[in-house]
């Protein structure tokens, strides 16, 4: 998958990850799949999500990796009855969503592959249009 167990070490300790995921790799994989789909919902109009999440190792965007971990952890904590660390997970989840909204609005531009149509033309590009300022020349 896109996320490895090593990736979680940046945002959560190894023992805490085992507790949050309830030591079940299926739980973790489901949460990761949900996180990837949630992120794709924001990025899909402009970026090639298949290429983003097919990348491996150093070819992955570090910020997308971190936010995928944060969102997956949020989903794992939400399903846990003890809600261990729920406040921290909620804050990091909110931070990830705010960043994704900025990407979607075009105020943040991550280094991600752009989506292309069948002809290889980039899609989802903003179209800038306008005209010159009106002149009020009175002769």
N, C-alpha and C positions, 0 to 999 in steps of 0.2 A: 504494500500500500504506500501511499504518499507520505504518511507519518510513520516514523520509527519510534521505538521506545526511548532511544537516545534523545530525540527531539523534546520529549517531555521534561528532561532534566533542566532545561532552561527556565521552566515555569513552575515546576513542582518537584518535590523530592521523590526518590524511588519508593520509599515506604508509603508515603501519602498516596502515590499513584496506585499502589496495590490496594489500599483501603478504598479509595474513591471508585476504582473500577471493579471493586468487589472480587478481586483476583480472578476475574473472568475475562479472557481475551475477546470473547464474543461481545461482551458489553462494550469494551473499548473500541472494537472495530465498528460496531453499530453507531456509537457516538461520533467516531471519526467520519463515517459515511454521512451522517446527518450534518456535521459541521461543513464538510466539503460541499454538500448540496446547498446549504444556507449561504455559504460564501459565493458559490456559483450563481445563485440568484441575483446577487449584486453585480457580479462581474460579467455575466453572460452577454449582455447587450453589446459590449465593446471588446471583450477579450476572449481568447480561445481557451476556454476552461479545460477542455480535454488535454491540451498541451501543457497547461499549467500544472494539472494534477497528475499527469503522466511522467513528469520530470522526476529524476532521482538524484540523490546525493547532493553534490555542490551545484547542480544545475537548477535546483529549486530556489524560488524567491524566499529569502529568510523571513521576511515579514509575513508572507502568506503562511509559512510553516508555523510561526509563532501564534498567529491568530487562529489557525486551524486547531492547534493544541488548546488554546484558551477556550474556544467555543466547544470543542469536544469535552473538555474538563467541566465546563458549565453544564452540559447535558448529562454527564455522568453524576455530578453532584446533585443535580435536580432529581435524578431518579433514585438517589440514595436517601433512605429514611432518616439517617442521622444528620444529613446536610452539613457535614464537616467542611469548614472553610467556605461556606456559601457566600459570605460577604465579599471575600477576596475574588472568588470566581465571578460573582455578579459584576464587580467593578471592572475586571479584565474583559468580561464579555461585552459590557457596555462600551468600553474603549475600542474593542475590535469592530463593533457595529458602527460606531461613529466614524472610524477610519474607512470602512467599506462604503458608507454613505458619501463620504468626501470623494472617494474614487468614482463612485457612480455619478456624482454631480460634476466631476471633472476638475475639482479643485486640487486633487492629489493625483499624480500620474505615476503609478508604480512601473517598474521595469518588467512588464509581462508581455507575452506574445499577443498581438492583436488578432481578432477574429477575421476570417476571410471568407468570401463567397466562393462559388464553384469556379469562377474565373481567376481566382487568386487576388481579387481586389479587396482591400481592407474595408470592413463595414463598421458601422457604429461611430464613424468620425463625425464630429460636430461640424455643421455648416455655418460659417460666419458670413453674414451678409449685411449690407447697409449701403448708405450713400454718403456723399459729401455733405457737409453742413450747408444748409440753405443760405444763399447769399441774398442780401437785401440791398442791391445796388439801385440807387435812384439817380437817374441821369437827367 
